[in-house]
Amino acid sequence: MPELTVLRAVEVFATDSPKSKAGPMYALPKLRLVHTRQKAPQSSDRLDSESGEPVRILIVEDEAIPAMLLEEMVEDLGFIVCGKAVSGPGAVMAAEDYRPDLILMDIRLAQGTDGIEAAVEIRQRLGIPSLFMSAFSDKATMARAQVARPVGFVGKPYDETRLKVALDAALKTLGGAEG
């Protein structure tokens, strides 16, 4: 299978030269496009126990840098990121287009949209479960989230270990791959 190359926007910082005596150094954000390889399925990919296909995950996160870091963590754990969305309506459309096995869903999304409402609509219309990821874990939010019948919840900030435990538990609940 030929390797595909995609461009990814990465934030880098330009600073004044350390040799400059003009004053303090300032970090100026710039966006630069860098080449990355589109990940082809590998032998280390997590496979769905029923279909034998790699587990496909949709990421719904409205903050660009956390979304990129989450994508890297998910791929490092052997899963396929089939798409990303930043709003509730975008998540519904992406779920319809990509048909993921699982959705990693932030609760508070861009444009004032709600991840819980999107997860409920996706679960009802497409039968795709969500694993919520949010800094908001108060009782009212958690009670509201139960309507979506989530397969789990990961509080922010999270790391690769907590994400792995949550994904493994979610897949075990769904009867999918275990790791």
C-alpha positions in Angstrom: 0.0 0.0 0.0 1.5 3.4 -0.9 2.1 5.9 1.9 0.1 9.0 1.8 1.5 12.3 2.9 -0.7 15.0 4.5 0.1 18.5 5.7 -0.5 19.3 9.3 -0.5 22.8 10.8 1.9 23.0 13.7 2.4 26.0 16.0 6.0 27.0 16.3 7.6 30.0 18.0 10.0 32.5 16.5 12.2 34.4 19.0 14.6 37.3 18.8 18.2 36.2 18.4 19.9 35.4 21.8 22.8 37.5 20.5 20.5 40.6 20.1 21.0 43.3 22.7 17.9 45.0 21.6 15.9 43.8 24.5 14.1 40.7 25.9 13.2 37.7 23.8 9.6 37.5 22.7 7.8 34.4 21.5 5.7 35.0 18.4 3.4 32.2 17.4 3.5 31.2 13.8 1.8 28.4 11.9 3.9 26.2 9.8 2.8 23.3 7.6 4.8 20.1 8.2 4.6 16.8 6.4 3.3 13.8 8.3 2.6 10.3 7.0 -1.0 9.1 6.9 -1.0 6.1 9.2 -1.7 2.9 7.3 -3.0 0.0 9.4 -0.2 -1.6 11.3 0.1 -5.0 13.0 0.1 -3.1 16.4 -3.4 -1.6 15.7 -6.1 -2.4 18.2 -8.6 -4.7 16.4 -12.3 -5.0 17.0 -12.9 -8.6 18.2 -16.0 -9.0 16.1 -14.9 -7.6 12.8 -11.1 -8.0 13.0 -10.8 -4.4 11.7 -8.8 -1.6 13.5 -10.9 0.3 16.0 -11.8 3.7 14.5 -12.2 6.7 16.8 -13.7 10.1 16.1 -12.3 13.0 18.2 -14.6 15.9 19.1 -12.6 18.6 20.7 -12.8 22.4 20.1 -9.3 23.3 21.1 -6.7 22.7 18.4 -3.7 21.8 20.4 -5.4 19.4 22.9 -7.1 17.8 19.8 -3.7 17.3 18.1 -2.2 15.8 21.3 -5.2 13.6 21.8 -4.9 12.3 18.3 -1.3 11.4 18.8 -2.1 9.6 22.1 -4.9 7.7 20.5 -2.7 6.6 17.5 0.2 5.7 19.9 -2.2 3.4 21.7 -2.9 1.6 18.4 -6.2 3.0 17.4 -7.2 4.7 14.1 -8.4 8.3 14.3 -10.9 8.5 11.4 -11.8 12.1 11.9 -12.1 15.2 14.1 -14.8 17.7 14.8 -15.0 20.9 16.8 -18.8 21.5 17.4 -21.9 19.5 18.1 -23.4 19.7 14.6 -19.9 19.0 13.2 -19.7 15.9 15.4 -23.0 14.6 14.1 -22.0 15.1 10.5 -18.6 13.5 11.0 -20.2 10.5 12.7 -22.5 10.1 9.8 -19.6 10.4 7.3 -17.0 8.3 9.1 -19.1 5.8 11.1 -16.5 5.4 13.9 -16.6 2.6 16.4 -16.3 5.1 19.3 -16.3 8.9 19.8 -14.1 10.8 22.2 -16.4 13.7 23.0 -15.7 16.9 24.9 -18.7 18.3 26.7 -18.3 22.0 26.0 -17.7 22.7 22.4 -17.2 25.5 19.9 -19.9 27.9 18.9 -21.7 27.3 22.3 -22.7 23.8 21.3 -23.0 20.9 23.7 -21.2 17.6 23.4 -23.9 15.8 25.4 -26.6 16.8 23.0 -24.5 15.7 20.1 -23.7 12.4 21.8 -27.4 11.8 22.5 -28.3 12.5 18.8 -25.5 10.3 17.5 -26.3 7.4 19.9 -30.0 7.6 18.9 -29.6 8.0 15.2 -26.5 5.9 14.5 -26.0 3.8 17.6 -22.4 5.0 18.1 -21.3 5.4 21.7 -19.3 8.2 23.2 -16.6 8.4 25.9 -16.8 11.8 27.4 -13.7 13.9 28.1 -14.1 17.1 30.0 -12.9 19.3 32.8 -16.5 19.6 34.0 -17.4 16.7 36.3 -19.9 18.2 38.6 -22.9 16.2 39.6 -25.4 18.1 37.4 -23.2 17.7 34.3 -22.6 14.0 35.0 -26.3 13.4 35.5 -27.1 15.2 32.2 -24.4 13.1 30.4 -26.0 9.8 31.4 -28.8 10.5 28.9 -26.3 9.7 26.2 -25.5 6.3 27.7 -21.7 7.0 27.6 -19.2 4.1 27.8 -17.1 6.1 30.1 -15.8 9.5 31.3 -12.2 10.8 31.5 -11.6 14.0 33.4 -9.2 16.7 32.1 -6.4 16.9 32.3 -5.7 13.4 31.1 -2.6 11.5 30.1 -1.9 8.5 27.9 -2.2 6.0 30.9 -5.7 7.3 31.9 -6.8 7.4 28.3 -5.7 3.8 27.8 -7.5 2.6 30.8 -10.7 4.4 29.8 -10.5 3.2 26.2 -9.8 -0.4 27.3 -12.8 -0.3 29.7 -15.0 1.3 27.0 -14.1 -1.4 24.4 -14.6 -4.2 27.0 -18.1 -2.8 27.7 -18.8 -2.7 24.0 -17.4 -6.2 23.5 -14.6 -4.9 21.3 -10.8 -5.1 21.4 -9.1 -5.4 24.8 -5.6 -4.3 25.5 
